[in-house]
Amino acid sequence: MTLSPELSYLNALNLPSLNVLKTFAVVAQTLNLTHAATLLHITQGAVSRQITGLETSLGYPLFLRQARGLTLTPRGAQLLPPVQQALSLMGDALKRVGSHPDTLRIKCPTCSMRWLLPRVIQLQNDRPDMRIELTASIAHGVDFSNEHFDAAVVFGRPPESQRRAHHLFDEVLTPVCTPDFLPRHKGKTAVADLADKTLLHPTRDRRDWLLWLREEGVQGLPSEKSQHFDTLDLAINSALQGYGVAIGDLTLIEDDLQAGRVIAPFPLCVASGASYTLLYPENPTPALKVAIDFLNEQARLSREKLSALLSTSHRLVSAV
């Protein structure tokens, strides 16, 4: 059998066996053949033969044999850290793959769960062979080199340097509440109607409410009553229970709007400039490609629904 060009370098490497490298790492850590043999569940003679064979293969000694025990040679000390790192990486990889080989791990900001979770469940129902684990985080970014995720939904300004990125939808903010929470005058609601109502803030700095009010031509908050939350999802859940008026993202509450659990009583909607983006690292697996295509299609449908809403009963402005 001929190796492909991508794998032909393996012939030239002539690597020692994994068991021998593991033995070297254990002996280097214990500096005692008897102790190493106990940890490796082999005889002391087998440990000694493996180390001698490794030294012969490499062409230089790894240990100094002294009356009081073993010490690493300079070359042995230089070789130990990369061998330990390689063994650790291989162990981690085998553990991850062996636990659930078909599991996709997706990181997402907590606020996106209202949109993402129902769609992931739908995909798993359609594809019982796929396992998807969502990990919600208040952090809005991802570092694939240090975090073991197959993909991530991130929130914020669209990333500029990510080649493997798919725009899902933009953040569009407007007040939301239960259908009977605010009075309506001839079918309309005014900012003055918020004066004695509790405003639900998804951030401590109140920036979302202040952004929407500024575009409405209002300076400052119309009510002294307020509650603050760490995530948009918590604020929306409080609005759903009738505790106040939240500032909400129209796409994230798409299902709640359609079911009539909440309404968006003000015509003005503000595009904040932030968006939700799907990121993934190099070489996606076939299962990940399926998930990417599915989420892209779901996002397209959500953008169409938002566009239809804005063209009929609401108007959109972009934040300055």
N, C-alpha and C positions, 0 to 999 in steps of 0.2 A: 504493500500500500504506500503510495506517495503522499507526503504531507503537502498541504497547500502552502503557497509562498508566505502566508501570514503565520504559519506554524513551523516553517522550516528552521527557524532559529532554535527550536527546541533541541534539534540534533546536536547543534554546536555547543549548547550549554553544558551538557553532560552533568546534570545536577545529581548530587547524592540523594539517596532515598529519603522520604519524609520521616521514616522511623529513625534513621541515623541522625538527622538534623534535630529531631525531638530529643534523642538521647544526649546529643551534644549540649543542648540548651539546659537540660536537667542537670547534667554533670557540672556545667559551668555555674549553675545556680547553687548547687550543694557543695561543690569541690570535694566530693566524697563518693567513691565508687560504690561502697556498700549502701549508703543512703540512697543514691541514685537508683541502684538496682531495686531497692524496696519500692520506691515510688513508681518505677516503670514495670514492676511485676516480672522482672527477668533476673537471671543470675548475674553475679558480679563479673564472672568470666565473660558473659555475653556483652555486658556494658564495655568492658575493657577491649574486647575484640572490635566492637563497633567504632570506638574512639580511635583505636590504632588504624583500622581500615580507612576511616575518614581522613586522618592525618596523612596516610600514605597516598590516598587519592588526591588530596590537595597539594601535597608536596612540601608541607611545612608543619611544624608541631603546633598544637593548640594548647597544650598543658605542659607545665613543668612538673615532673614527678619528684617530690621531695620526701624526706623521711617524715615530715610532719603533715603531709598531705599534698594536695594539688593546688597549683596556682595557674591562672591563665597567662599565656604568653601575650605579648603585645598584639600579635595577629589574631589570637583567640579572642582577646578583649574587643578588638575591632570588629570581628565577625559576629559576636554575640547579639548586639542590639538589632541589626537587620533580620537575623534569624528569628529572634523573639517576636519582632513586629510581624514578620511574614506568617509565623505560626498562629499568632493572635488573629490576624485578618482572615486566615483560612478557617479558623475555628468559628469566628463570628459569622462568616458567610455560610458555612455548613449549618449552623444553628438556625439562621434566618430562613434559608431555603428549605431545610428539613422540617420546620415547624408547620408551615402552610405554604407549600410550593406555589400555589396559584393565587395567593393573597396579594391584592394591590393595596398599598398603603398610601393614602392621600391626606395631606395636611391642608387645613383650611382655617380661615379666621372664624371665630364663633358666630359673628353676624351673618355669615353666608350659609349657615346650617339650615335656615328656613327654606332656602331655595335648593340647596344641594342635597340634603338628606332624603327628601321624598323621591328625588330623581335617581339617586344611587340605589334606593330600595327597589324602585321600578326596574332598573337595569338588572339587579340581582334576581328579581322575580322572572324577568325575561330570559336571563342566562344563569340557571342554577349552578352551572359549572364554575362560575366566577365568585370569588370572595373579595369583598372590598371593605377595608377598615378606614373609617374617617377619624382623624385626630383633630379636634377643635383646639384652637389656641388663640389667645388674645394678641399674640405676635402676628404681624401682617406680612412677614417675609419667610424665606426658606433658604437653607444652605445645603444643597444636595451632597456636598463633599463631607459634611459632618452630621447630617440628619438622614436617617434611613427611611426615606419616602420615595415612592415611585413617581409621584406627581404632587402638585400643590396648587391650590387656588389662593392667589394673593390679592390684597386690596391696597389701593393707593394710586399714585400716578403711574401710568402705563410704563413698564420697564423698557428701556431703550436698547440695552445690550443683550437681551435674551432672544436668541434665534428660535428656540423651541418654545414659543409662547403663542397662546391663542386668546384673543380678546373675547370675553364672554358678554359683558354688558356694562354700561356706565351707571354710576350712582346718580339717581334722580330723586331729590328730596322734596317732600311736601308733608304738611301735618296730616295725621290720621287719628281716628277715634272710632268708638262704637257708633252705630247709626243714629242713636237717640241722645248722644252726649251733648251736642251743641244745638242751640236754637237755630232755626232757619227762617229767614224773612223773605217771603216770596221766592222760596227755593234757593236763596243765597245765604252765605255765611260771611260775616265781616270779622276783621281782626279784633274789633272792639268786643266781640263775643267771647274772646279769650281772657278778658280782664279778670274774671273771678274764677278761672279754671286752673287746675294744676297742670303745669307744663312738664312733660317727661323728657329728660335730657339723656341721650345715649353716651355723652361724654361729660367729664367734669368741667370742661371749659365752656360748655354751652354753645360751641361754635356752629353746630348745624342749625339750631334754632335762629341764632343771630344772622347766619348767612341767608336763610330763607326770608327773615323779616327785613333785612336790608334790601333785598330784591323787591320786596313788597312796598318799599318806601317807608318803613317804620324803623326808627332808631330805638334800640333797647328792647327789653322784654315787656309785653303788655300785662303780665301778671307777676305778682310777687310770690305766688305759690309755685313750688317746683320740687321735683325729685330727680336725683342724679343716679345714673347707672354706669357700669363699666363697659357695657356692650349695647349695640343697637337692639339685639334680640331681646334683652331683658326689658328695655323700654317698650318695645312693641308688645311683649306679653302683658305688661302692666296696662297698656292701652286697651288690649283685648278684654281685660277684666273690668274695664270701666273706671279705672283710677285716674285717668287724665288724658291729655292730648299729647301724642308722641310725634316726633319728626321721623318720618319713615322713608325708606327707599322703595319706590313703586315696584321694582322687579322683585325684591325680596319678599314683599307682602302680596305678591301677585295672587297666590292661592287664597289668601284671606279676603282680598277684595272680591274675587270671583264668587266666593261662598257667601259674601255679604256679612262677614264677621266684623269687618271694619269698612269705613268709607274714607275717601279723601275729599273733604268738603270744600277745599279752596281750589280755584282753578289754577293758581300759580304753582308750577313745578320748576325746580332749580337743578340744573346739571352742575354738580360740585366740581367737576374736573377729575374726580377719582373714578376708578373702574375696577372691575374684577377680572383677573387674568388667570388662565390655566397655564402652568409651567410644568415642564418635565425635562429630565436630563437626557444624555445621549442614549441612542439605541433603545427606544421603547419596545417592550415585549409585545407579542400579538395581543395579549389580554389588555394591556394598557392602550394599545391602538384602538381597540373596541371601545374602551371607556372614553377616550379622547373624542372619537367620532360621535358617540352618543351625547356627551355633554355639550359638544359644539352644536349639535342639532337642537338640543333642548334650549340652549342659549339663543339660537336663531329664532325659535318659536317665541321665546320670552320677549325678544326685541320687537318682534312683529306685534305682539299683544300691547306692548308699551306704546308703540307707534300709533296703533289704532285708538288707544285711550287718549293720547295727546291730540290726535286729530279731531276728536269729537267733543270732549267735555273739559279738557285742560289745555293749558298753554305752557310751553317750555322756554325757559331762558337759561343762558349759561352764566355762571358766576364770573364776575370780573376778576 
